[in-house]
Amino acid sequence: WAQEDAQSVVDYDEDRGYAWYSILSYTVAETRCREFYQEKLIWRTAIGKDEKDFTYNRVYWNNTEVSEEDQYCILGFLVVVAVDATVCHMEITPATSVSNPTAAWLTQTGLENEMPWTDLGLDGAGQVVAVSDTGIDRE
């Protein structure tokens, strides 16, 4: 990423470009975000099987206890990735979590912490469950 490229962003749309230029300048100045990139991002790469297949780079970021500087670093990272001509797709996917303690009482009675099946020792151990979902609805 060169200074001239950042300046072309500014020339494209002055207000928006200046905002991104400021973020990028802040994040690449000296080594301000080096620790963030090395210690707070987790990188996973899946190499494509052949030249027709994509290589995926997944970057995970635990955004708990985020400083203002961390926010600038992640925005700077996204700018650099977004302008890379070899990148064809970017998306932010929210983290998923399992909340079995809540699901247990919701499915049994709908009353918080009322779980008569669990109280009787019925906990699903040894059972096989299948779930099918098309995954089409992205909203």
Secondary structure, DSSP 8 states (H G I E B T S, - for coil): --HHHHHHHHHHSHHHHHHHHHHHHHHHSTTTTHHHHHHTEEEEEE--SSTTS--EEEEEE--SS--HHHHHHHHHHHHHHHT-TT-------------HHHHHHHHHTSSTT--HHHHTT---TT-------------
